[in-house]
């Protein structure tokens, strides 16, 4: 029972404000970590796509060049894509 820390868990359940606060902090940290992770992953993908353009692969190169141009244009506009 001591290893499970059951008493601490029951104490946490009896204090709803602390439970909500801890859950809020956990949610914020997960969201922040997800945002940072996606940003790094997207930057790496764009970097590799730009390097493939340099290799000048005939079919894939022009397709990737179009994608990179679209992304760079959206970054200059402010990053907002609006679909109608």
C-alpha atoms as an extended CHARMM CRD file, in Angstrom:
* protein
*
        84  EXT
         1         1  UNK       CA              0.0000000000        0.0000000000        0.0000000000  PROA      1               0.0000000000
         2         2  UNK       CA              2.8480000000        2.3680000000        0.7740000000  PROA      2               0.0000000000
         3         3  UNK       CA              4.3890000000        1.8180000000       -2.6630000000  PROA      3               0.0000000000
         4         4  UNK       CA              1.1010000000        2.7270000000       -4.3280000000  PROA      4               0.0000000000
         5         5  UNK       CA              0.8970000000        5.9640000000       -2.3090000000  PROA      5               0.0000000000
         6         6  UNK       CA             -2.8060000000        5.3650000000       -1.8960000000  PROA      6               0.0000000000
         7         7  UNK       CA             -3.1450000000        7.8270000000        0.9810000000  PROA      7               0.0000000000
         8         8  UNK       CA             -1.6980000000       10.6630000000       -1.1310000000  PROA      8               0.0000000000
         9         9  UNK       CA             -4.0580000000        9.7840000000       -3.9890000000  PROA      9               0.0000000000
        10        10  UNK       CA             -7.1090000000        9.8410000000       -1.7000000000  PROA      10              0.0000000000
        11        11  UNK       CA             -5.9450000000       13.1680000000       -0.2460000000  PROA      11              0.0000000000
        12        12  UNK       CA             -5.6480000000       14.5890000000       -3.7720000000  PROA      12              0.0000000000
        13        13  UNK       CA             -9.1620000000       13.4250000000       -4.6440000000  PROA      13              0.0000000000
        14        14  UNK       CA            -10.5300000000       15.1220000000       -1.5370000000  PROA      14              0.0000000000
        15        15  UNK       CA             -9.1140000000       18.5020000000       -2.6260000000  PROA      15              0.0000000000
        16        16  UNK       CA            -10.8160000000       19.3360000000       -5.9580000000  PROA      16              0.0000000000
        17        17  UNK       CA             -9.1040000000       22.7250000000       -6.3710000000  PROA      17              0.0000000000
        18        18  UNK       CA             -5.6430000000       21.1600000000       -6.1990000000  PROA      18              0.0000000000
        19        19  UNK       CA             -6.7470000000       18.3670000000       -8.5420000000  PROA      19              0.0000000000
        20        20  UNK       CA             -8.0620000000       20.8770000000      -11.0990000000  PROA      20              0.0000000000
        21        21  UNK       CA             -4.9230000000       22.9940000000      -10.8020000000  PROA      21              0.0000000000
        22        22  UNK       CA             -2.6360000000       19.9970000000      -11.3340000000  PROA      22              0.0000000000
        23        23  UNK       CA             -4.6820000000       18.8170000000      -14.3020000000  PROA      23              0.0000000000
        24        24  UNK       CA             -4.5540000000       22.3280000000      -15.7720000000  PROA      24              0.0000000000
        25        25  UNK       CA             -0.7550000000       22.4480000000      -15.4270000000  PROA      25              0.0000000000
        26        26  UNK       CA             -0.4170000000       19.0100000000      -16.9900000000  PROA      26              0.0000000000
        27        27  UNK       CA             -2.6240000000       20.0700000000      -19.9140000000  PROA      27              0.0000000000
        28        28  UNK       CA             -0.6670000000       23.2770000000      -20.4900000000  PROA      28              0.0000000000
        29        29  UNK       CA              2.6580000000       21.4390000000      -20.4220000000  PROA      29              0.0000000000
        30        30  UNK       CA              1.4260000000       18.7790000000      -22.8500000000  PROA      30              0.0000000000
        31        31  UNK       CA              0.1040000000       21.4430000000      -25.2150000000  PROA      31              0.0000000000
        32        32  UNK       CA              3.3470000000       23.4080000000      -25.0390000000  PROA      32              0.0000000000
        33        33  UNK       CA              5.4100000000       20.2710000000      -25.6300000000  PROA      33              0.0000000000
        34        34  UNK       CA              3.2540000000       19.2990000000      -28.5890000000  PROA      34              0.0000000000
        35        35  UNK       CA              3.5970000000       22.7600000000      -30.1360000000  PROA      35              0.0000000000
        36        36  UNK       CA              7.3800000000       22.7890000000      -29.7240000000  PROA      36              0.0000000000
        37        37  UNK       CA              7.6980000000       19.2520000000      -31.0550000000  PROA      37              0.0000000000
        38        38  UNK       CA              5.5610000000       19.9550000000      -34.1130000000  PROA      38              0.0000000000
        39        39  UNK       CA              7.5110000000       23.1400000000      -34.8340000000  PROA      39              0.0000000000
        40        40  UNK       CA             10.8340000000       21.2920000000      -34.7450000000  PROA      40              0.0000000000
        41        41  UNK       CA              9.4600000000       18.4540000000      -36.8730000000  PROA      41              0.0000000000
        42        42  UNK       CA              8.0140000000       20.8480000000      -39.4680000000  PROA      42              0.0000000000
        43        43  UNK       CA             11.3040000000       22.7660000000      -39.6190000000  PROA      43              0.0000000000
        44        44  UNK       CA             13.2340000000       19.5410000000      -40.2300000000  PROA      44              0.0000000000
        45        45  UNK       CA             10.8260000000       18.4460000000      -42.9560000000  PROA      45              0.0000000000
        46        46  UNK       CA             11.0950000000       21.8200000000      -44.7000000000  PROA      46              0.0000000000
        47        47  UNK       CA             14.8800000000       21.7170000000      -44.4200000000  PROA      47              0.0000000000
        48        48  UNK       CA             15.0450000000       18.2770000000      -46.0340000000  PROA      48              0.0000000000
        49        49  UNK       CA             12.6150000000       19.3460000000      -48.7480000000  PROA      49              0.0000000000
        50        50  UNK       CA             14.8360000000       22.3280000000      -49.5480000000  PROA      50              0.0000000000
        51        51  UNK       CA             17.8670000000       20.0360000000      -49.7090000000  PROA      51              0.0000000000
        52        52  UNK       CA             16.0290000000       17.7700000000      -52.1580000000  PROA      52              0.0000000000
        53        53  UNK       CA             15.4620000000       20.7910000000      -54.3920000000  PROA      53              0.0000000000
        54        54  UNK       CA             19.2100000000       21.3600000000      -54.4540000000  PROA      54              0.0000000000
        55        55  UNK       CA             19.6890000000       17.7770000000      -55.6640000000  PROA      55              0.0000000000
        56        56  UNK       CA             17.4230000000       18.6940000000      -58.5890000000  PROA      56              0.0000000000
        57        57  UNK       CA             15.5400000000       15.4200000000      -58.8910000000  PROA      57              0.0000000000
        58        58  UNK       CA             13.4020000000       15.8910000000      -62.0510000000  PROA      58              0.0000000000
        59        59  UNK       CA              9.8580000000       14.9550000000      -60.9870000000  PROA      59              0.0000000000
        60        60  UNK       CA             10.0790000000       15.2870000000      -57.2280000000  PROA      60              0.0000000000
        61        61  UNK       CA             12.1700000000       18.4630000000      -57.3260000000  PROA      61              0.0000000000
        62        62  UNK       CA              9.5410000000       20.6260000000      -59.0210000000  PROA      62              0.0000000000
        63        63  UNK       CA              6.7740000000       19.2840000000      -56.7760000000  PROA      63              0.0000000000
        64        64  UNK       CA              8.7980000000       19.9850000000      -53.6500000000  PROA      64              0.0000000000
        65        65  UNK       CA              9.7860000000       23.4190000000      -54.9660000000  PROA      65              0.0000000000
        66        66  UNK       CA              6.0930000000       24.2810000000      -55.2940000000  PROA      66              0.0000000000
        67        67  UNK       CA              5.4000000000       23.1280000000      -51.7370000000  PROA      67              0.0000000000
        68        68  UNK       CA              8.3210000000       25.1140000000      -50.3060000000  PROA      68              0.0000000000
        69        69  UNK       CA              7.2710000000       28.2160000000      -52.2550000000  PROA      69              0.0000000000
        70        70  UNK       CA              3.7320000000       27.9620000000      -50.8820000000  PROA      70              0.0000000000
        71        71  UNK       CA              4.9870000000       27.5720000000      -47.3120000000  PROA      71              0.0000000000
        72        72  UNK       CA              7.3930000000       30.4970000000      -47.6390000000  PROA      72              0.0000000000
        73        73  UNK       CA              4.6580000000       32.6860000000      -49.1320000000  PROA      73              0.0000000000
        74        74  UNK       CA              2.3650000000       31.8550000000      -46.2050000000  PROA      74              0.0000000000
        75        75  UNK       CA              5.1250000000       32.6660000000      -43.7200000000  PROA      75              0.0000000000
        76        76  UNK       CA              5.5850000000       36.0910000000      -45.3080000000  PROA      76              0.0000000000
        77        77  UNK       CA              1.8460000000       36.8110000000      -45.1740000000  PROA      77              0.0000000000
        78        78  UNK       CA              1.6970000000       36.0350000000      -41.4820000000  PROA      78              0.0000000000
        79        79  UNK       CA              1.1120000000       32.3350000000      -41.3540000000  PROA      79              0.0000000000
        80        80  UNK       CA             -2.6560000000       32.4230000000      -41.6440000000  PROA      80              0.0000000000
        81        81  UNK       CA             -4.2960000000       30.2720000000      -44.2810000000  PROA      81              0.0000000000
        82        82  UNK       CA             -7.9330000000       31.0810000000      -44.9270000000  PROA      82              0.0000000000
        83        83  UNK       CA            -10.1000000000       28.6750000000      -46.8870000000  PROA      83              0.0000000000
        84        84  UNK       CA            -13.4460000000       29.7390000000      -48.3290000000  PROA      84              0.0000000000
